[in-house]
Amino acid sequence: MRKAIQFAGVVLALQGFSGAIDRVFVQPVMGIVLNFFNRVIIPRVDLLTGYELFANLALAALGVVLIIAAERAPR
């Protein structure tokens, strides 16, 4: 279970960082996979309109928190 949570954290962190890079520059590497949150979720949530960079960085932070929490969880 720990490895699954860590994997989810890595995916969220990569999607967040990739989306932030895509907002500032163009990121052509694995854009469909890594920018799913940026290109599919954000346009459909009106609350995030105008705060795309913040939402992507928050997603990356959530991923890092998941990785750390899974590492520190008791076995």
N, C-alpha and C positions, 0 to 999 in steps of 0.2 A: 504494500500500500504506500509505503514511503517513496518508493521509486516512481510510482504513478503520480503522486503529488508533486514530486520534484520535476518530472517531465512536463506536467501541466504548467508549472511555474516557469520553466525554461521557454515553453512555447509562448506563454503570455508575455514574458519579458522580451523575447525576440519580436513578437508582433508589435509590441508597444514601441520599441526602439526603431523598428523598421518603419512604422507608421509616422513617427516623428521625423525621421530622415526623409520620408516621402513628402511630408508637408513642407520641409525646408528646401530640399533638393529633389532630384528625380532618382528613384531607386529601382533599377531594372532587374535586379537579381531576385528571383523567386517572388516577384511582386504579387502574384495571385494568391500564394499561400501566406506569405508574411504580412500582407496588407489587407487581409480579410476584414479585420475589425475597422480599419481605416476607410475602406471603400464600401463596405456593406452595412455595418452596424451604425456608424456615426451619421450617415445621411438620413437614416430612418428614425433617429432619436432627435426630436426638435430641441431638447434641453442642451445637447452638445453642439448645436450650430453656433459657430463662432469660437468655439473652444476646442477645436480639433487637436491642436498640439498639446494642450493640457490633458485632454482625454487619453491621448496616446502615451504620454509620459506617466500618467496615473496607472494605466494598464501595465506599463513596464515596471513601475514600483510595486504593484500588486504581485506581479510575477516573481520579483526578487524576494518579497515578503514570504510568498509560498515556499520558495526554495529554502530560505533560512528557517522557516517554521518546521518544514519537513526534516531538516537536518537536526534540529534541536529537540524534536519530539522523542519521548522515551521509547525504547524498543520493547 
